[in-house]
Amino acid sequence: MAVSTIDEKWRIIIPREVREKMRLFPKMPVSIMMDSDRIVVTALRAGADRRKADSLTWLLDHPARADPRKLKSVDLDKVENQMWLP
């Protein structure tokens, strides 16, 4: 179980293992809801409906995001992380 604290500005740090498991990234929008005595945070994945099933499908549907001259080896996790940055 991961434990965190609330700072003086009411912020909560999401522990690394939770961020990695949920694939959360800086500036990613999230939904915050109450469920009786719990706070539920849900990642809002932009374009999830268009991506159909996974990031590779989304990348294939949106080839303008990748420069073919730079694709010697593709790290799909890195490419997916960049999709969420402004």
N, C-alpha and C positions, 0 to 999 in steps of 0.2 A: 504494500500500500504506500503510495506517494503522499507526502505531507508537505504543506506549504503554509505560509502565513499571509495575512493582509497587512500591507504597509500603510503609512499615514495618509496616503492619497487614495486608499481603497483599492489598490491594485493587488492582484494575486499572480504569482509566478507559477506557470504550469511546468511541472518538473520535466526534465529532458526525456525520460523514458515514456512519459505520456505523450509529449509532443511528437516524438519519433513514431510511436505506435499509431497515433491518430493522423500522422502526416500533416501537422500544423506548421504554418510558416508565418513570419512577421507580416503584419498588415492584412492577413487573411480575415475576411469577415466571419463572425460567429453569431449564433443565436443564443441568447441567455434566457432561460425560462425557470420558473419555480415548479417543483413537483413535491407537494406537501412540505417536508422539511429539507429538501435538497435543492441545490442549484444545478441545473443541467446546461452544459455548454455543448453546442452542436456546430461543427464546421459547416459553413455555407460554401459549397464548392461551385464557383461560377461556371456556368456552361455544362454542368453535369449531365443535363438532358441531352445536349448536343454531342457530348463525348461518347454517348451510347454506353459503352461498358468500361473502357479504360483509357489511359492517357495515350497509348499508342494509336488507338483508333482516332482520337482527337487530333493527334499530330498528322496522321495520314490525311485527314479531312481538311487540315489547315497547313499546307506545306509552306506557305509564305513565312511562317515563323522560323524556319530552319534554313540556313545558308548552306546549300549543297557543297560549296567549296570548303567549308569548315568541318564537314562530317566525315572525318577519318575514323573516329570511333565515337559512338553516341552513348552518353550516360543518361539514360531515360529519367532517372531520379532527378538529376540536375536540370534537365530540360523541363520536367514537370514543376520543379520548384520555381523556375523562372516564369512559368505561366502565371503564377499568383502574384508576382511583383508588379507594381504599377509601371 
